[in-house]
Amino acid sequence: MFMNLDFKNWKTFDVNDIFYLFNGKGITKEEIEENPGDFFAVQSGAENNGCIGRIDKDYCINKGYTYTDEPCLTVARTGTAGFVSYQHYGCVVGDSAKILLLKNKEKRSTPIYLFLRTILIELQYKYTYGRKVTENKYLSEKILLPAIDKETPDWMFMENYICSLDYKMPKTTVRLSKDMDLKTKEWKEFYLHKLFNAGMGNGIDAILTSSDNPMYNYVSRDSNGNGVVGFVDEIDGQEPFPKGALSLALGGSFLGSCFIQKENFYTAQNVAVLQEKFPMSNHVKLFIATLIRNESKIKYQAFGRELNSHFRKDFTIKLPIKHDKNGIVYDSSLEFSDLGYIPNWEWMEQYIKSLPYSDKF
């Protein structure tokens, strides 16, 4: 049975209240190749759950490497700093990772570790190549957890919640409309600034945020999770953007990542916000966001030709246009296009509804 996450009743804990932290020591791929075994070796990468291979456990013990036989979490110190992985069989960690072991030995179960991993990975946005995970810094981080009181996490809720997730059920979907032909040759060009009020986001640095009493999503230049990398407190002097607006990554590795934000939000640096000038359904926004991402990949380049000087000026996308029985419908006010074209909002909505999983949107 699905359980409701009632965040209002959660309490704030220091990571140090919940975990022991053990620093890793140097371990190389050459050592793994020369001493193969069944014990997982973990470093700072996010791929393969952070594992870089399997090594002989006795070799690690003799070398004095940091390891545990018990289930644990690991956190990357550098590289993908702040990335957290769950290690069911224990592991040995190199100097670019750390082991997190629950202080409460009786609660070292898979469901509880998985719940806590989800909480901890929300801290990742605070760390970069320039801001590494250090022991003192990480243990002093504050996290919100379901709690019985201010000093006691609700372990039973965490375990029951993870067990309630029906991940084994097959995903079903229906299409809300029939297949549709794109006919892109008939589409016309529109400037982005004609369709949206395009402006810069808040530009808030991650280190200036806190999460003691979080109220707003924090959106950064990321291609996962709708660009949301954290849930932060209200920031004095900063007005959050309204849900329904689109966020757009202007540079970096995920240049052009564009998402509809489902809750009110702040933004990190180099993130733009697009607010509709005309009423648009979320299906239409999703259609346009997809085209923005595609156009960005073709015409722009991270760390080269980025979007900063273009999204409010000459960034264009092609859209289907409105027709009637006499042909193209023109707008004499030139509200949408300098050539009088009108976007076919209804067609865009129906197209998204024709796709698989459109009923899940």
C-alpha positions as CSV (number, residue, x, y, z in Angstrom):
1,M,0.0,0.0,0.0
2,F,1.3,3.4,-1.0
3,M,2.4,5.6,2.0
4,N,2.3,9.4,2.1
5,L,5.5,11.3,2.7
6,D,4.3,14.0,5.2
7,F,7.3,16.3,5.1
8,K,5.8,18.7,7.6
9,N,6.4,16.3,10.4
10,W,10.0,15.5,9.5
11,K,12.9,16.7,11.7
12,T,16.3,18.0,11.0
13,F,19.4,15.9,11.8
14,D,23.1,16.3,11.2
15,V,24.6,13.6,9.1
16,N,26.9,13.0,12.1
17,D,23.8,12.0,14.1
18,I,23.1,9.2,11.8
19,F,26.3,7.9,10.3
20,Y,29.9,7.0,11.1
21,L,32.2,8.2,8.2
22,F,35.4,6.4,7.2
23,N,37.9,7.9,4.9
24,G,39.3,5.8,2.1
25,K,43.0,5.2,1.3
26,G,44.8,4.9,-2.0
27,I,43.9,2.0,-4.2
28,T,44.6,1.6,-7.9
29,K,43.2,-0.3,-10.9
30,E,46.6,-2.0,-11.2
31,E,46.2,-3.4,-7.7
32,I,42.8,-4.8,-8.6
33,E,44.1,-6.4,-11.8
34,E,47.0,-8.0,-9.9
35,N,44.9,-9.1,-6.9
36,P,41.5,-10.2,-8.3
37,G,38.8,-11.3,-5.9
38,D,35.1,-11.0,-5.0
39,F,35.3,-7.9,-2.9
40,F,33.9,-4.7,-4.5
41,A,36.4,-1.7,-4.8
42,V,34.7,1.7,-4.9
43,Q,36.0,5.1,-6.0
44,S,34.3,8.4,-7.0
45,G,32.6,7.5,-10.2
46,A,28.8,7.3,-10.6
47,E,28.9,4.5,-13.2
48,N,28.6,0.9,-12.0
49,N,27.4,2.1,-8.6
50,G,30.9,3.6,-8.1
51,C,32.6,0.2,-8.4
52,I,35.8,0.0,-10.4
53,G,36.4,-3.7,-10.0
54,R,36.7,-6.6,-7.6
55,I,39.7,-7.2,-5.4
56,D,41.0,-9.8,-3.0
57,K,39.7,-9.0,0.5
58,D,42.8,-10.4,2.4
59,Y,45.0,-8.2,0.2
60,C,43.0,-5.1,1.3
61,I,43.2,-6.1,5.0
62,N,47.0,-6.6,4.8
63,K,47.4,-3.2,3.1
64,G,45.3,-1.5,5.8
65,Y,42.7,-0.2,3.3
66,T,39.4,1.1,4.5
67,Y,36.7,-1.5,4.2
68,T,33.5,-3.0,5.7
69,D,31.9,-6.4,5.5
70,E,28.5,-4.9,6.2
71,P,26.0,-3.2,3.9
72,C,26.9,0.5,3.7
73,L,26.7,3.7,1.7
74,T,29.6,5.3,0.0
75,V,30.0,8.9,-0.9
76,A,32.3,10.3,-3.6
77,R,34.9,12.8,-2.3
78,T,36.0,14.1,-5.7
79,G,35.0,13.6,-9.4
80,T,31.3,13.2,-9.1
81,A,31.6,14.6,-5.6
82,G,28.6,13.9,-3.4
83,F,27.4,10.9,-5.4
84,V,26.1,8.3,-3.0
85,S,25.8,4.6,-3.7
86,Y,24.5,1.6,-1.7
87,Q,26.9,-1.4,-1.3
88,H,24.9,-4.4,-0.3
89,Y,27.9,-6.7,0.3
90,G,30.2,-4.1,1.8
91,C,33.3,-2.8,0.0
92,V,36.7,-1.3,0.1
93,V,37.0,2.4,-0.8
94,G,39.9,4.3,-2.4
95,D,41.0,7.8,-1.5
96,S,38.3,9.4,-3.6
97,A,35.4,7.9,-1.7
98,K,34.2,7.4,1.9
99,I,32.2,4.8,3.7
100,L,29.0,5.8,5.5
101,L,27.9,3.3,8.2
102,L,24.7,3.7,10.2
103,K,25.5,4.2,13.9
104,N,22.4,2.2,14.8
105,K,23.6,-1.3,14.1
106,E,20.1,-2.8,14.3
107,K,18.9,-0.6,11.4
108,R,21.5,-1.5,8.8
109,S,19.0,-3.0,6.4
110,T,18.6,-2.5,2.6
111,P,15.3,-0.6,2.8
112,I,16.6,1.9,5.3
113,Y,19.9,2.4,3.5
114,L,18.0,3.0,0.2
115,F,15.8,5.5,1.9
116,L,18.8,7.4,3.3
117,R,20.7,7.2,0.0
118,T,17.8,9.1,-1.7
119,I,18.0,11.8,1.0
120,L,21.8,12.1,0.9
121,I,22.1,12.3,-2.8
122,E,20.1,15.5,-2.7
123,L,23.2,17.1,-1.1
124,Q,25.2,16.4,-4.3
125,Y,24.5,19.8,-5.8
126,K,26.6,21.5,-3.1
127,Y,29.8,19.7,-4.2
128,T,31.9,20.2,-7.4
129,Y,35.5,19.6,-8.5
130,G,36.3,22.8,-6.6
131,R,34.4,21.9,-3.5
132,K,35.3,18.4,-2.4
133,V,33.5,16.3,0.2
134,T,35.5,16.5,3.4
135,E,34.8,14.7,6.7
136,N,33.9,17.7,8.8
137,K,31.9,19.4,6.1
138,Y,29.8,16.3,5.2
139,L,29.1,15.2,8.8
140,S,27.8,18.7,9.5
141,E,25.4,18.7,6.7
142,K,21.7,18.8,7.7
143,I,19.1,16.4,6.4
144,L,15.4,16.1,6.9
145,L,14.1,12.7,8.1
146,P,10.8,11.2,9.3
147,A,11.1,11.3,13.1
148,I,9.4,10.1,16.3
149,D,10.9,13.1,18.1
150,K,13.8,15.6,17.7
151,E,16.4,13.0,18.6
152,T,14.9,9.8,17.1
153,P,14.4,9.0,13.4
154,D,11.4,7.0,12.5
155,W,13.3,3.9,11.2
156,M,10.1,1.8,10.9
157,F,8.5,4.4,8.6
158,M,11.6,4.5,6.4
159,E,11.7,0.7,6.1
160,N,7.9,0.4,5.5
161,Y,8.0,3.2,2.9
162,I,10.6,1.5,0.7
163,C,8.9,-1.8,1.1
164,S,5.6,-0.2,0.0
165,L,7.0,0.8,-3.4
166,D,5.5,-1.6,-5.9
167,Y,8.4,-1.7,-8.2
168,K,7.6,-5.1,-9.5
169,M,4.3,-4.1,-11.1
170,P,4.4,-3.7,-14.9
171,K,4.1,-0.2,-16.2
172,T,0.9,0.3,-18.2
173,T,0.0,3.1,-20.5
174,V,-2.6,4.3,-23.0
175,R,-2.3,6.9,-25.7
176,L,-4.7,9.8,-25.4
177,S,-5.0,10.2,-29.2
178,K,-4.1,8.5,-32.4
179,D,-0.7,8.5,-34.2
180,M,0.1,11.7,-36.0
181,D,2.5,12.6,-38.8
182,L,4.9,15.4,-38.0
183,K,5.2,16.8,-41.5
184,T,8.1,19.0,-40.4
185,K,8.7,20.4,-43.9
186,E,5.6,22.6,-43.4
187,W,6.8,24.0,-40.1
188,K,7.9,27.7,-39.8
189,E,10.5,29.5,-37.7
190,F,9.7,31.4,-34.5
191,Y,11.9,33.4,-32.2
192,L,11.9,32.1,-28.6
193,H,11.5,35.6,-27.2
194,K,8.3,36.0,-29.2
195,L,6.7,33.0,-27.4
196,F,8.1,33.5,-23.9
197,N,9.2,36.2,-21.5
198,A,12.8,35.0,-21.5
199,G,15.0,36.1,-18.7
200,M,17.8,35.0,-16.4
201,G,17.1,33.0,-13.3
202,N,18.1,33.9,-9.7
203,G,21.8,32.9,-10.2
204,I,22.1,31.6,-6.6
205,D,25.3,29.8,-5.7
206,A,24.7,26.4,-4.1
207,I,26.9,27.2,-1.1
208,L,24.6,30.1,-0.3
209,T,21.6,27.7,0.1
210,S,20.5,25.8,3.2
211,S,17.8,23.1,3.8
212,D,16.8,23.5,7.5
213,N,13.2,24.3,6.5
214,P,13.1,23.7,2.8
215,M,10.3,25.4,0.8
216,Y,11.5,25.6,-2.9
217,N,13.1,23.5,-5.5
218,Y,16.6,24.5,-6.5
219,V,17.2,24.1,-10.3
220,S,20.6,23.9,-11.8
221,R,22.3,22.9,-15.1
222,D,21.4,19.2,-15.0
223,S,19.8,16.8,-17.4
224,N,18.3,14.6,-14.7
225,G,15.4,15.1,-12.3
226,N,13.9,18.0,-14.2
227,G,17.0,19.9,-13.5
228,V,16.1,19.9,-9.8
229,V,19.2,19.2,-7.7
230,G,18.0,20.3,-4.2
231,F,15.1,21.4,-2.0
232,V,16.1,24.6,-0.2
233,D,15.0,27.2,2.4
234,E,13.5,30.5,1.4
235,I,16.2,33.0,0.5
236,D,15.8,36.6,1.7
237,G,15.6,39.0,-1.2
238,Q,15.1,36.3,-3.8
239,E,11.7,35.8,-5.5
240,P,11.0,32.2,-6.5
241,F,9.8,31.6,-10.1
242,P,6.3,30.1,-10.5
243,K,5.6,26.5,-11.2
244,G,4.8,26.0,-14.9
245,A,7.7,28.0,-16.1
246,L,10.5,26.4,-18.1
247,S,14.1,26.3,-17.0
248,L,16.9,26.3,-19.6
249,A,20.5,25.5,-19.0
250,L,22.5,28.1,-20.8
251,G,25.9,26.5,-20.7
252,G,28.0,23.6,-19.4
253,S,27.8,19.9,-20.1
254,F,24.0,19.9,-20.2
255,L,23.6,23.0,-22.4
256,G,20.0,23.2,-23.7
257,S,18.4,21.1,-21.0
258,C,14.9,22.4,-20.8
259,F,12.2,21.4,-18.3
260,I,8.8,22.3,-17.1
261,Q,9.1,23.0,-13.4
262,K,6.2,21.5,-11.4
263,E,6.8,23.5,-8.3
264,N,7.9,27.1,-7.4
265,F,11.7,27.3,-7.7
266,Y,15.0,29.1,-7.5
267,T,17.8,28.7,-10.0
268,A,21.5,28.3,-9.9
269,Q,23.9,30.3,-12.0
270,N,23.7,30.3,-15.8
271,V,20.1,29.1,-15.9
272,A,17.4,31.0,-17.8
273,V,13.6,31.0,-17.1
274,L,11.0,31.0,-19.8
275,Q,7.5,32.2,-18.8
276,E,4.7,31.9,-21.4
277,K,3.3,35.0,-23.0
278,F,0.2,33.2,-24.1
279,P,-1.7,30.4,-22.3
280,M,0.0,27.0,-23.0
281,S,-0.9,23.6,-21.7
282,N,1.9,21.5,-20.2
283,H,1.7,19.3,-23.3
284,V,2.5,22.2,-25.5
285,K,5.3,23.3,-23.3
286,L,6.8,19.7,-23.4
287,F,6.6,19.8,-27.2
288,I,8.5,23.1,-27.3
289,A,11.0,22.1,-24.6
290,T,12.0,19.1,-26.7
291,L,12.6,21.3,-29.7
292,I,14.7,23.7,-27.6
293,R,16.9,20.8,-26.5
294,N,17.3,19.5,-30.0
295,E,18.1,23.0,-31.5
296,S,20.7,23.6,-28.8
297,K,22.5,20.4,-29.6
298,I,22.7,21.3,-33.3
299,K,23.6,25.0,-33.2
300,Y,25.3,25.6,-29.9
301,Q,28.3,24.2,-28.0
302,A,29.2,24.0,-24.3
303,F,32.2,26.1,-23.3
304,G,32.2,27.6,-26.8
305,R,29.0,29.0,-28.4
306,E,26.7,28.9,-25.4
307,L,23.2,30.2,-25.1
308,N,23.7,33.2,-22.9
309,S,23.8,35.8,-25.7
310,H,21.3,34.1,-27.9
311,F,18.2,32.9,-26.0
312,R,16.7,36.4,-25.7
313,K,17.8,37.5,-29.1
314,D,18.2,35.2,-32.1
315,F,17.3,31.7,-30.8
316,T,14.7,30.1,-33.1
317,I,12.7,26.9,-33.3
318,K,10.4,25.6,-36.0
319,L,6.8,24.9,-35.1
320,P,3.7,23.6,-36.9
321,I,1.5,26.5,-38.0
322,K,-2.2,27.1,-38.1
323,H,-4.2,26.4,-41.3
324,D,-7.8,26.5,-42.3
325,K,-9.6,25.3,-45.4
326,N,-8.1,28.2,-47.4
327,G,-4.5,27.5,-46.4
328,I,-2.2,29.2,-43.9
329,V,-3.9,31.5,-41.3
330,Y,-2.0,34.8,-40.9
331,D,-1.9,37.2,-38.0
332,S,-1.8,40.8,-39.0
333,S,-0.6,41.9,-35.6
334,L,2.5,39.8,-36.0
335,E,2.2,38.8,-32.4
336,F,3.9,35.4,-32.8
337,S,6.0,35.9,-35.9
338,D,7.4,38.7,-37.9
339,L,5.9,37.0,-41.0
340,G,2.5,36.6,-39.4
341,Y,2.5,32.8,-38.7
342,I,0.5,31.4,-35.8
343,P,1.7,28.3,-33.9
344,N,-0.8,25.5,-34.0
345,W,-1.1,25.0,-30.3
346,E,-3.9,22.5,-30.6
347,W,-1.9,20.3,-32.9
348,M,1.1,20.3,-30.6
349,E,-1.0,19.2,-27.7
350,Q,-2.6,16.4,-29.6
351,Y,0.8,15.2,-30.9
352,I,2.1,14.8,-27.3
353,K,-1.1,13.0,-26.3
354,S,-0.5,10.6,-29.2
355,L,2.8,9.3,-27.7
356,P,3.1,6.3,-25.4
357,Y,3.0,7.3,-21.7
358,S,1.1,10.5,-22.5
359,D,-1.4,9.5,-19.9
360,K,1.4,9.6,-17.3
361,F,2.3,13.2,-17.9
